[in-house]
């Protein structure tokens, strides 16, 4: 009577449940607990494994392709001193026109228009020079070459291979140093004169260091066919 009571224990709901066979109980203990698909097996501090890059995707730059490093152009503020000269010349023309009109008693209207024509010619020459340099001087540095373009349609071009560069020099006049511009001379091997002279370069020391660095890297890069 007591054995039969111990073999069947009432569940919390008051109903009796049949005993679990020993082989099924052992199998239930050995079966691992299922994991949620978002749960990490190795804990929060585990490092994810590296994922292989599929074939056909572009790899990191290894020196085999030519890539643009820097673009630049002629800095317009380089010609600020010449603009100041134009202002002075305009004042000289005005003073000269007033003096000549009073000294020789000429027609005031004729003298005025003559002064306008001279001043307009001065400013037209200055603006033409400024527009030509700003719109046509283009500088380009790549991982292989340095290119200088001096035309509206990029038809004329000077090119220097970075592997052939021996020196990069910076020249600045006092006014250019105040304006933050200067000139860069790129000298190739076996040449005593600059192969390319860059005028009106903004922050020339920074650009020169960039050219030197790319020239060093081009020497250590794999040979190109």
Secondary structure as UniProt FT lines:
FT   HELIX           2..7
FT   TURN            12..13
FT   HELIX           22..30
FT   TURN            37..38
FT   TURN            44..45
FT   TURN            55..56
FT   STRAND          68..73
FT   HELIX           76..79
FT   HELIX           80..104
FT   HELIX           108..136
FT   STRAND          137..142
FT   STRAND          145..150
FT   TURN            152..153
FT   STRAND          157..161
FT   HELIX           162..164
FT   STRAND          165..171
FT   HELIX           174..179
FT   STRAND          181..188
FT   TURN            189..190
FT   STRAND          196..202
FT   HELIX           204..220
//
